[in-house]
Amino acid sequence: MAAHRRSAHRKPKQRPLTGPAARTAATLALAGAATAGSVTGAGAAPAEPAPTTAQVKAKVDRLYHDAEVATEKYNGAKEKADAATRTVDALTDEAARRTDRLNTARHALGSLATAQYRSGTLDPALQLALSSDPDAYLERASYLDRAGDRQSGLLRNIKRQVSQITGVKARADRETERLAARRAELHEHRSAIRTKLADARKLLDTLTAAERADFERTADARHGGGPAHADRSTARSGPVSAPNSRAGQAIAFAHGAIGKPYVWGATGPNAFDCSGLTQAAWKAAGVSLPRTTYTQINAGQRIPRSQLAPGDLVFFYSGISHVGLYIGGGQMIHAPRPGAPVRIAPIDQMPFAGATRVA
């Protein structure tokens, strides 16, 4: 009976399929595997298509524009950091000078105290009683009174100088904190610029030589002007036509900069960014302009486009992120972007944002 139960629970042995049955099973297995593969693949995201040449060019253009915006922010932060550095240096020098004066006053007080100690400590009435020459004693007593007044004055002076030095050092500490914040801001904008320009170069490297040349041509058209040598051929060789001598000097400087490279943060003499060029041009004319596009636009009289005259500053984009120097005839001289040197360009090929007359 037990043997019968054991045999009843044994799994029946399956025989291998052969012939048509085997072929049918294989077909079903393959079909199942294909179905499983299609189900597994259905959940995977399809590969993103590579960007078109037009998309690459548009993105590079945006990156260049964003880099220029970051450049102007960098220029503003650097201007403030430079000012903070000068303030900290001036306060440090002031604290050192005041400390020298304090040490001089302390030395004078010490010398006076030593002299009084050496003069003796007798009571004035007893000194008068014992003196064989009352007139000489009274003269010495008058001197001691004056010395006492002088000592009090020195003490007051020392207290005042200590208080002033404390105030100067507190101001220097506050300015040092501001300087640290400005430098952190500089680092942030510098990193943003470098990242955007590196991304632009990587994208340009995906283009063929012909596509890249086409991008440069169309970018030149958008930013105005052709190659630098073509701009130089149009530069005036004679006196510059301008409403006044200072505007003429600024324009002459800008003409002399044609062909020099665009470098972000540069103010010359060998390279410029857009606001660096206009600042340097007007500096050559004896006029001090602030460093950034968004401060230069407020550095003079705002004028409508219809009243533009040579020497005026012309600004572009809604964020006031680009500037050029107007030279008349709808043309300006500007530093366009990385890879494009200082050149002459029409002002109507970028979104016009305003104009300022400096002098």
Buried (B, 14 or more C-beta within 10 A) or exposed (E): EEEEEEEEEEEEEEEEEEEEEEEEEEEEEEEEEEEEEEEEEEEEEEEEEEEEBEEBBBBBBEBBBBBBBBBBBBBBBBBBBEBBBEBBEBBBEBBEEBBEBBEEBBEBBEEBEEEBEEEEEEEEEEEEEEEEEEEEBEEBEEEEEEBEEEBEEBEEBBEEBBEBBEEBBEBBEEBBEBBEBBBEBBEBBBEBBEBBBEBBEEBBEEBEEEBBEBBBEEBBEEBBBBBBEEBBEEBEEEEBBBBEEBBBBBBBBBBBBBBBBBBBBBBBEEBBBBBBBBBBBBBBBEBEBBBBBBBBBEBBEEBEBEEBBBBBBBBBBEBBBBBBBBBBEEBBBBBBBBBBBBBBBBBEBBEEBBBBBBB
